[in-house]
Amino acid sequence: MANEFTRFSDAFFLEAERHAAWGAAQLRALTSFLPEGSWAADLETCRYQQGGPQGEVELRVGLLGSFDTDELTWMWGWAHPGLQGTEVVALTGALARYGRVYGIPELVEPVLDLSGLADPRHAAELLAFVGMGVADAPGYIGVPAGPGSQVYFLPDDPRVPRPALDPITLPRHLIDGASLIGHAPREVVTGYFDHHGAPWETAADGRIVAELPDGSAAEVEFDELGRIAGVRATARP
């Protein structure tokens, strides 16, 4: 039986925040990379195609999950009948193991009843987003799979571009990421630096200071409510 949620757990929200800044930038990169047009997928060979007369892209993918827009339920890819243990759901099987280790029930339940949430469609997108983040995938692809069904894939292909940490775009990425969920801005910042392998520390005054790949330092300040108050990058002496 589906597990009905009236709200997501704190552990789930914190996990979502860790991926908010880099994940939003990654989704923009994937959207720019994929041509508009129709799509087709072969689950047995893990192949996904999308495009039209102007060009087509073929990617290796995994099945992330599906959202039943009539029943308002989400099913993880590894829970789909007949797909357990197959290559196409290997990535989502890892999500369930991660959820058990870190106490995130939304990643462990095979089927989630989202009807108790205020916006089930948005909740499905958030589940896909967190799945993308935990799997460290270069985005996710959500497409209609027929009446009452939306299916989600994780690209598993090195050809998908991955935005690098850029001191110029850093402030926008952090502020945009913090605005997506608004639950824990510090997790947004530290998750972004962790994703890009940038060492960071918390200063005595609460600032987060990170060492960027170009040798400069990024400083992120927070206000009394814990919101991002300022982001700046400075050259090291």
DOVONU-426985 format. One record per residue: x, y, z of N, C-alpha, C in turn; residue in one letter; residue number from 1. Coordinates in steps of 0.02 Angstrom, whole numbers, plus 32768, in hexadecimal, padded with zeros to 4 digits. Example, Ala and Ser with C-alpha at 12.3 -4.5 7.8 and 13.67 -1.06 7.14 Angstrom:
2
 neast nnorth  nup caeast canorth caup ceast cnorth  cup type seq
  8294   7EE4 8186   8267    7F1F 8186  8294   7F5B 8186    a   1
  8282   7F90 8162   82AC    7FCB 8165  8285   8002 818A    s   2
END
This chain:
237
 neast nnorth  nup caeast canorth caup ceast cnorth  cup type seq
  802B   7FC4 8000   8000    8000 8000  802C   803E 8000    m   1
  8018   8071 7FDC   803E    80AF 7FDA  8041   80D0 801E    a   2
  8078   80F0 802C   8080    8115 806A  806C   815D 805F    n   3
  8035   8174 807F   801B    81B7 8073  8040   81E9 809F    e   4
  805B   821D 807F   807E    8252 80A2  8052   8290 80A5    f   5
  8052   82B1 80DE   8034    82F4 80E3  806A   8329 80DE    t   6
  80A8   8315 80E8   80E1    8341 80DC  811F   8315 80D6    r   7
  8151   832E 80B4   818F    8309 80B0  81B6   8310 80F2    f   8
  81E1   82E1 80FF   8207    82E0 813E  823D   8316 813D    s   9
  8254   832A 8178   828B    835A 817D  82CA   833F 815B    d  10
  82D6   82FF 8162   8312    82E1 8143  830E   82E7 80F7    a  11
  82D2   82E0 80DB   82CA    82E6 8093  82D6   832E 807D    f  12
  82B9   835F 80A2   82C3    83A5 8090  830D   83B8 8094    f  13
  8330   83A1 80C7   8376    83B1 80CD  839E   8394 8093    l  14
  838C   8358 807F   83AD    833A 8045  839F   8362 8006    e  15
  8360   8378 7FFE   834E    83A1 7FC4  8377   83E1 7FC2    a  16
  837F   8401 7FFB   83A5    843F 7FFE  83ED   8435 7FEA    e  17
  840A   83FD 7FFB   8450    83F0 7FEA  845C   83F1 7F9F    r  18
  8429   83E1 7F7A   8431    83DD 7F31  8411   8419 7F0C    h  19
  83F3   8447 7F32   83CA    847B 7F12  83F2   84A7 7EE2    a  20
  842C   84C1 7EF7   8451    84F1 7ECE  8471   84D0 7E91    a  21
  8496   849A 7E9C   84B6    847B 7E62  8483   8457 7E37    w  22
  844F   843C 7E57   841D    8417 7E30  83F6   8444 7E02    g  23
  83E4   8481 7E19   83C0    84AF 7DEE  83EA   84C3 7DB2    a  24
  842B   84D0 7DBE   8458    84E1 7D87  8460   84A6 7D57    a  25
  8462   846A 7D72   8469    842F 7D48  842B   8423 7D1D    q  26
  83F1   842E 7D39   83B4    8426 7D12  83B1   8458 7CD8    l  27
  83C8   8495 7CE4   83CA    84C6 7CAD  83FA   84AF 7C76    r  28
  8432   8492 7C8A   8462    847A 7C58  8445   8440 7C30    a  29
  8421   8413 7C51   8403    83DA 7C2E  83CD   83F2 7BFE    l  30
  83A4   8422 7C14   836F    843C 7BE9  838C   845B 7BAA    t  31
  83C4   847F 7BB1   83E5    849D 7B76  8403   8469 7B49    s  32
  8418   8431 7B65   8439    83FC 7B3F  8407   83D3 7B17    f  33
  83CC   83C7 7B32   839B    839C 7B11  8374   83C3 7ADC    l  34
  836F   83AA 7A9F   8346    83CC 7A6D  82FC   83C1 7A7B    p  35
  82D3   83F0 7A67   828B    83E8 7A6E  8273   83B4 7A3C    e  36
  823D   8391 7A4F   8221    8360 7A22  8206   8324 7A47    g  37
  81F4   82F1 7A22   81D7    82B5 7A3F  820E   828A 7A5F    s  38
  81F8   825A 7A88   8228    8230 7AAB  8216   81E7 7AA4    w  39
  8247   81BC 7AAE   823D    8173 7AAF  8271   8155 7ADD    a  40
  8260   811E 7AFE   828F    80FE 7B2B  828A   80B2 7B24    a  41
  82C4   8092 7B2B   82C8    8049 7B2D  82E6   8036 7B70    d  42
  82BC   801E 7B9E   82D2    8010 7BE2  8304   7FD6 7BE3    l  43
  82FE   7FA7 7BB5   832A    7F6E 7BB6  8372   7F82 7BA6    e  44
  837A   7FB2 7B79   83BE    7FC8 7B66  83D2   800A 7B88    t  45
  83A6   8025 7BB2   83B3    8064 7BD6  83BE   809F 7BA7    c  46
  839C   809F 7B6E   83A5    80D4 7B3D  8369   8103 7B3D    r  47
  8378   8144 7B37   8344    8177 7B33  8355   81A4 7AF8    y  48
  8322   81B3 7ACF   832A    81DE 7A95  82F9   8219 7A9A    q  49
  8310   8254 7A87   82E4    828E 7A85  82FB   82BD 7A4D    q  50
  82CB   82D9 7A2A   82DB    8308 79F6  82A7   830B 79C0    g  51
  82B9   832D 798B   828B    8336 7953  82B2   8345 7914    g  52
  8293   8369 78E5   82B4    8376 78A4  82F6   839C 78AA    p  53
  82FE   83C3 78E0   833B    83EA 78E8  8374   83C2 7907    q  54
  8367   8385 791A   839B    835C 7938  8380   8330 796F    g  55
  83A6   82FD 7980   8391    82CD 79B3  83CD   82BA 79DE    e  56
  83BF   82AF 7A1F   83F3    8299 7A4D  83DF   8255 7A6A    v  57
  840F   8228 7A6E   8404    81E7 7A8D  8431   81E2 7ACB    e  58
  8414   81CF 7B03   8438    81CC 7B42  842E   8188 7B63    l  59
  845E   8176 7B8B   8454    813F 7BBA  8431   815B 7BF7    r  60
  83FD   8138 7C0F   83D6    8150 7C48  83C6   8117 7C78    v  61
  83B0   812B 7CB3   8392    80FD 7CE2  834B   8114 7CF0    g  62
  8320   80E6 7D04   82DB    80F7 7D15  82D9   810F 7D5D    l  63
  82C9   814F 7D65   82C7    816C 7DA8  8286   815B 7DCC    l  64
  824D   8167 7DAB   820D    815A 7DCA  81D4   816F 7D9D    g  65
  8198   816B 7DB6   815D    817F 7D90  8129   819C 7DBF    s  66
  8103   81CB 7DA3   80CE    81ED 7DCA  808C   81E0 7DA8    f  67
  805E   81C1 7DCD   801A    81B5 7DB5  7FF1   81F3 7DC3    d  68
  7FE0   8218 7D8F   7FBE    8259 7D99  7F75   8251 7DAA    t  69
  7F5A   8215 7DA3   7F15    8208 7DB8  7F13   81F1 7E01    d  70
  7F3C   81C0 7E12   7F3D    81A6 7E56  7F68   81D0 7E85    e  71
  7F91   81FC 7E68   7FBE    8228 7E8F  7FEE   81FF 7EB9    l  72
  800D   81CE 7E98   803F    81A4 7EB9  8081   81A7 7E92    t  73
  80B6   81A1 7EB7   80FA    819D 7E9B  8115   8157 7EA6    w  74
  8132   8139 7E73   8152    80F8 7E79  819B   80FF 7E63    m  75
  81C9   80EA 7E8E   8210    80EA 7E7B  821D   80B6 7E45    w  76
  824E   80C4 7E1C   825D    8097 7DE5  826A   804F 7DFB    g  77
  8290   8047 7E31   82A1    8003 7E48  8265   7FDC 7E5F    w  78
  822D   7FFF 7E6D   81F0    7FDD 7E85  81C2   7FC7 7E4D    a  79
  81D0   7FDB 7E0F   81A3    7FC9 7DD8  81A4   7F7D 7DCD    h  80
  8169   7F60 7DC8   8165    7F17 7DBD  818C   7F02 7D7F    p  81
  81B4   7ECE 7D87   81DA    7EB3 7D4F  821D   7ED4 7D43    g  82
  822B   7F0B 7D67   826B    7F2E 7D5C  829C   7F25 7D95    l  83
  8287   7F08 7DCC   82B4    7F00 7E06  82F2   7EDA 7DF1    q  84
  832C   7EF6 7E02   836B    7ED5 7DF4  8386   7EE0 7DAD    g  85
  8362   7F05 7D84   8379    7F11 7D40  83A6   7F4F 7D3E    t  86
  83CB   7F54 7D07   83FD    7F8A 7D01  83DD   7FCF 7D01    e  87
  83A1   7FD4 7CE6   8382    8016 7CDD  836D   8035 7D20    v  88
  8367   800E 7D54   8354    802A 7D96  838C   8025 7DC9    v  89
  83C9   8018 7DB2   8401    8011 7DE1  840C   8052 7E09    a  90
  8406   808C 7DE8   8411    80CB 7E0A  83DE   80D7 7E41    l  91
  839F   80C6 7E34   836C    80D3 7E67  836E   80A0 7E9F    t  92
  8389   8065 7E92   8394    8036 7EC8  83C5   8052 7EFA    g  93
  83F6   8077 7EE1   8427    8097 7F0D  8406   80CD 7F38    a  94
  83D2   80EE 7F1D   83AE    8121 7F44  838D   8102 7F81    l  95
  836F   80C8 7F79   834F    80A7 7FB1  8381   8095 7FE7    a  96
  83BC   807E 7FD3   83F0    806E 8004  8407   80AD 8028    r  97
  840E   80E3 8005   8421    8123 8022  83EC   813A 8055    y  98
  83AD   8133 8042   8377    8146 806F  8376   811F 80AF    g  99
  8386   80DF 80AC   8388    80B6 80E9  83C2   80CB 8116    r 100
  83FB   80DA 80F8   8436    80ED 811F  842C   8130 8142    v 101
  840D   8160 811F   8407    81A4 813A  83C1   81B5 8154    y 102
  8396   8184 8159   8355    818E 8177  8328   81BC 8150    g 103
  8323   81B1 810E   82F8    81DA 80E3  82C1   81AC 80C8    i 104
  8287   81AA 80E9   8253    8179 80D7  823A   8180 8091    p 105
  823A   81BC 8076   821F    81C8 8032  8248   81A3 7FFD    e 106
  8287   8194 800B   82B1    8170 7FDB  82AB   8124 7FE3    l 107
  828D   810F 801A   828A    80C8 802A  8247   80A9 8015    v 108
  8211   80CF 801E   81CF    80B5 800D  81C9   80A9 7FC1    e 109
  81B4   806D 7FAC   81AE    8060 7F64  817C   808E 7F41    p 110
  8143   809A 7F62   810E    80C3 7F45  80F8   80F6 7F7A    v 111
  80F3   8135 7F65   80DF    816A 7F92  809C   8187 7F7C    l 112
  806D   8189 7FA9   802C    81A9 7F9C  8034   81F3 7FAB    d 113
  8033   821C 7F76   803E    8264 7F7D  7FFD   828B 7F83    l 114
  7FC5   8269 7F86   7F84    828C 7F86  7F7A   82B6 7FC5    s 115
  7F9E   82A8 7FFB   7F97    82CF 8038  7FBF   830F 8037    g 116
  7FE8   8319 8004   8011    8355 7FFF  7FEC   838C 7FDA    l 117
  7FFF   83CA 7FE8   7FDB    8403 7FCB  7FE1   8404 7F7F    a 118
  801A   83F1 7F63   8025    83F3 7F1B  8048   83B3 7F06    d 119
  8023   837E 7EF8   8041    833E 7EE7  8070   8340 7EAA    p 120
  805F   8368 7E79   808A    836C 7E3E  80CE   838A 7E4F    r 121
  80CC   83BF 7E77   810B    83DD 7E8D  8132   83AB 7EB8    h 122
  810E   8385 7EE2   812F    8354 7F0C  8152   831F 7EE2    a 123
  8133   830A 7EAA   8153    82D9 7E7E  8193   82F6 7E60    a 124
  8191   8335 7E4D   81CD    8355 7E31  8204   8359 7E66    e 125
  81F1   8365 7EA5   8223    8369 7EDA  8241   8324 7EE7    l 126
  8219   82F0 7EE4   8234    82AD 7EEB  8266   829E 7EB3    l 127
  8255   82B2 7E76   8282    82A7 7E3D  82C3   82CF 7E48    a 128
  82BB   830C 7E61   82F5    8337 7E6C  8325   8319 7EA0    f 129
  8309   8302 7ED7   8333    82E4 7F0B  8353   82A3 7EF1    v 130
  832C   827C 7ECC   8349    823F 7EAF  8384   824F 7E82    g 131
  837D   8283 7E59   83B4    829A 7E2F  83F1   82AC 7E59    m 132
  83E4   82D2 7E90   841B    82E9 7EBA  8440   82B1 7EDC    g 133
  841B   8283 7EFB   843B    824B 7F1E  8463   8220 7EEE    v 134
  8449   8217 7EB1   846C    81EF 7E7F  84A4   8215 7E5D    a 135
  84AA   8257 7E6C   84DC    8281 7E4B  84D5   827D 7DFF    d 136
  8498   827D 7DE8   848A    8279 7DA1  8489   82C0 7D82    a 137
  8498   82C6 7D42   8498    8307 7D21  8452   831E 7D0C    p 138
  8425   831F 7D3D   83E0    8334 7D2F  83B0   82FA 7D31    g 139
  8370   830A 7D23   833E    82D6 7D1A  8310   82EB 7CE1    y 140
  82F1   82BA 7CC2   82C4    82C7 7C89  827F   82AE 7C9B    i 141
  824D   82DB 7C9C   8208    82C7 7CAA  81DE   82D0 7C6B    g 142
  81BE   829B 7C55   8197    829D 7C17  8155   8278 7C20    v 143
  8120   828E 7BFD   80E0    826A 7C01  80E6   8226 7BDF    p 144
  80CB   81F3 7C01   80CF    81AF 7BE7  808A   8192 7BD7    a 145
  805A   81BF 7BCC   8016    81A9 7BBE  7FE6   81CB 7BEC    g 146
  7FA6   81BF 7BE2   7F73    81DF 7C0E  7F7F   81CD 7C57    p 147
  7F86   81FF 7C80   7F8B    81F4 7CC8  7FCF   81DD 7CE0    g 148
  8003   81E5 7CB8   8045    81CC 7CCE  807D   81F9 7CB6    s 149
  80AB   8207 7CE3   80E8    822B 7CD4  8123   8200 7CE9    q 150
  8153   81F6 7CBC   818C    81CB 7CCC  81CB   81F6 7CD0    v 151
  81F9   81E2 7CFB   8235    8209 7D08  8273   81DD 7CFD    y 152
  82A4   81F8 7CD9   82E2    81D5 7CCB  831D   81FD 7CE7    f 153
  8352   81D8 7CF9   8391    81F7 7D0D  83C4   81ED 7CD5    l 154
  83DE   8222 7CB8   8415    8219 7C87  8450   81F7 7CAA    p 155
  846F   81C9 7C88   84AA    81A6 7CA1  84DC   81A4 7C68    d 156
  84EE   81E1 7C51   8514    81E7 7C13  8544   8222 7C19    d 157
  8584   8217 7C0D   85B6    824D 7C15  85AF   8286 7BE4    p 158
  8586   827D 7BB0   857E    82B3 7B7F  8554   82ED 7B99    r 159
  852D   82E1 7BCE   8505    8318 7BEA  8534   8348 7C0D    v 160
  8533   8388 7BFC   8562    83B8 7C1C  8553   83C2 7C66    p 161
  8588   83CB 7C8C   8582    83D8 7CD4  85A1   841C 7CE1    r 162
  857A   844E 7CF8   8595    8490 7D05  85CB   848D 7D3C    p 163
  8602   84B0 7D2F   8637    84B4 7D61  8629   84EC 7D92    a 164
  864C   84EC 7DCA   8647    8522 7DFA  866A   855F 7DDD    l 165
  8645   8594 7DD5   865E    85D2 7DB8  8654   860B 7DEA    d 166
  868A   862C 7E00   8681    8662 7E31  8651   8699 7E1A    p 167
  864B   86A3 7DD8   8620    86D8 7DBF  85D6   86C6 7DC8    i 168
  85C4   8688 7DB9   857E    8672 7DBF  856D   8656 7E04    t 169
  85A0   864D 7E2E   8595    8630 7E71  855E   8652 7E99    l 170
  855F   8696 7EA0   852A    86B5 7EC8  84E4   86A6 7EAE    p 171
  84DB   86AA 7E6D   8498    869D 7E51  8483   8655 7E5E    r 172
  84B0   8626 7E55   849E    85E0 7E60  848A   85D3 7EA9    h 173
  84AF   85F0 7ED8   849F    85E5 7F1E  845D   8606 7F32    l 174
  8453   8643 7F1C   8415    8667 7F2D  83D9   8647 7F0C    i 175
  83E0   8634 7ECC   83A9    8612 7EAA  8399   85D0 7ECD    d 176
  83CD   85AA 7EDF   83C3    856A 7F00  83A1   8571 7F43    g 177
  83B5   85A5 7F69   8397    85AF 7FAB  834E   85C3 7FA6    a 178
  8339   85DF 7F6E   82F4    85F4 7F66  82C5   85BC 7F50    s 179
  82E1   8584 7F3B   82B7    854D 7F21  828B   852E 7F58    l 180
  82A9   8520 7F91   8286    84FD 7FC6  8280   8529 8004    i 181
  82B5   854C 8016   82B3    857B 804E  82B3   855A 8092    g 182
  82CD   851D 8096   82CC    84F8 80D5  830D   8500 80FD    h 183
  8346   84FD 80DB   8386    84FE 80FE  83BC   851A 80D0    a 184
  83C2   855D 80CB   83F2    857B 809D  843A   8564 80A7    p 185
  844E   8556 80E5   8492    853F 80F1  849F   84FC 80CE    r 186
  846D   84D1 80CD   8474    8491 80AA  847B   849C 805F    e 187
  8459   84CE 8045   8460    84DF 7FFD  84A8   84F1 7FEE    v 188
  84C6   851B 8018   850A    8533 800D  853D   84FB 8014    v 189
  853A   84D7 804C   856B    84A2 8058  8563   8469 8026    t 190
  8525   845A 8013   851A    8426 7FE1  8537   8439 7F9D    g 191
  8532   8479 7F8C   854E    8491 7F4C  859A   8489 7F4C    y 192
  85BA   849E 7F83   8603    8499 7F86  8619   8450 7F88    f 193
  85F5   8426 7FAE   8605    83DF 7FB0  8600   83C0 7F6A    d 194
  85CC   83D1 7F46   85C2    83B4 7F03  85FC   83C4 7ED6    h 195
  8617   8401 7EDB   864D    8416 7EB0  8692   8409 7ECE    h 196
  8694   83E7 7F07   86D4    83D6 7F25  86FB   8411 7F3F    g 197
  86D8   8446 7F54   86F9    8482 7F6E  86FB   847F 7FBA    a 198
  8735   847A 7FDA   8739    8478 8023  871A   84B7 8042    p 199
  86F6   84AE 8079   86D6    84E6 809A  86DA   84DF 80E5    w 200
  86D0   8517 8108   86CE    8517 8150  869F   854E 8168    e 201
  8687   8548 81A5   865D    857B 81C3  8688   85A7 81EF    t 202
  8688   85E8 81E0   86AF    8618 8207  868E   8625 824A    a 203
  86B2   8646 8277   8699    8654 82BA  865A   867F 82B8    a 204
  8653   86AA 8286   8619    86D6 8281  85DF   86B7 825B    d 205
  85E6   8676 8248   85B0    8653 8226  85B5   8652 81DB    g 206
  85E4   8678 81BE   85ED    8676 8176  8606   8631 8160    r 207
  85F4   861D 8124   8611    85E1 8105  8645   85F9 80D3    i 208
  8682   85E1 80DC   86BA    85F5 80B1  86D3   85B7 808C    v 209
  86D6   85BC 804A   86EB    8583 8021  8726   8595 7FF5    a 210
  874F   8563 7FE7   8787    856B 7FBA  8772   8555 7F74    e 211
  8774   8582 7F43   875C    8574 7F00  8794   8557 7ED5    l 212
  8783   8534 7EA0   87B6    8513 7E76  87E8   8543 7E58    p 213
  87D5   8582 7E4D   8803    85B2 7E2E  8832   85D2 7E61    d 214
  882E   85BD 7EA0   8859    85D8 7ED4  883A   8611 7EFB    g 215
  8801   862A 7EE6   87E0    865F 7F0B  87B7   8642 7F44    s 216
  879D   866E 7F6F   8774    8658 7FA7  872E   8674 7F9F    a 217
  86FC   864C 7FB0   86B6    8663 7FAF  869F   866A 7FF7    a 218
  867E   86A1 8006   8663    86AD 8049  8618   86B7 8043    e 219
  85F2   8691 806B   85A9    8695 806A  8593   86AB 80AF    v 220
  856F   86E3 80B2   8556    86FD 80F1  850B   86EF 80F8    e 221
  84F4   86EA 8136   84AE    86DB 8144  8493   8710 8173    f 222
  8452   871F 816D   8433    8750 819A  8419   872D 81D9    d 223
  83F7   8752 8204   83E1    8738 8244  83AD   8701 823C    e 224
  838D   86FD 8202   835B    86C9 81F6  8379   868D 81D1    l 225
  83BA   868E 81C6   83DB    8656 81A6  83DA   8659 815A    g 226
  83C2   8690 813D   83C0    8697 80F5  8403   86B0 80DB    r 227
  8411   86A2 809B   844E    86BB 807D  844A   8707 8078    i 228
  847B   8729 8095   847B    8772 8095  84AD   878E 8064    a 229
  84DD   8766 8050   850F    877E 8020  853F   8747 800C    g 230
  8556   874A 7FCE   8586    871B 7FB4  85BC   8742 7F8F    v 231
  85FA   8736 7F9F   8630    8757 7F7A  866C   8728 7F74    r 232
  868F   8731 7F3D   86CC    870B 7F31  8707   873B 7F32    a 233
  873B   8729 7F55   8775    8754 7F5D  87B4   872D 7F4A    t 234
  87E4   8750 7F2A   8823    8730 7F19  884D   8726 7F57    a 235
  886D   86EB 7F5D   8899    86DE 7F95  88DC   8701 7F89    r 236
  88FD   8718 7FBE   893E    8738 7FB5  8972   8707 7F9C    p 237
END
